[in-house]
Amino acid sequence: MKSFRKELWFDITRRREFRNITPQVREALAESGIREGLCLVNAMHITASVFINDDESGLHQDFETWLEKLAPEKPHSQYHHNGFEDNADAHLKRQVMGREAVVAVTGGELDFGPWEQIFYGEFDGKRRKRVLVKIIGE
């Protein structure tokens, strides 16, 4: 069994952002040479998420609206965590959206269902962030 590891780095310019990272994950899979196995993609930051869904802007806006209702950013004083930082809402949003995605690799391709894509969700951005891609298989 082979193992491949790659970090993807992103410059996030906004506090919250959803970014389709499917092309970068596909590139990592091609680099790995693995044809059958599993591909793990996970956020390496506690205020970020990796998830699979449809690449549709209205849906992404719905995520933003829904998450803001669940864990509003302001007022910052509503959270016990906020003191030195003002990102408690980002930690909560990450819990809802999840830390990682695992995709089957079949015939050297990500084995998706219809419309599925991999996204990086950032909830406390405005700086450089990273994602780990770990692929195992044959």
C-alpha angles and dihedrals in degrees: 000000000000128000128203130186130190134165120218116205126203134185103221111199100182133055092243126027140155114211127185105230097173094111092053091047091049089051091052090050091052090049090051095058089215113144102178126030143060134310119207118196117185139170113244093205127076092225096051137076142205117207142156122239145116121309096232121133095215090055091050090052088050089054090051093049094045094047092048089054091050096045113009115201094223145090089040089199092071091077128074090208094061114093113098089017132036099210107099089118089057091056091051094047090052090054090056097045096042137235104255150008128219119203128187116240114218124173091351093303135104103259100225132168119234114305095000118147133165118247137191111215117199121193102171106031137142092119144063114297136180143211127202120225113195119179125186129180144075 
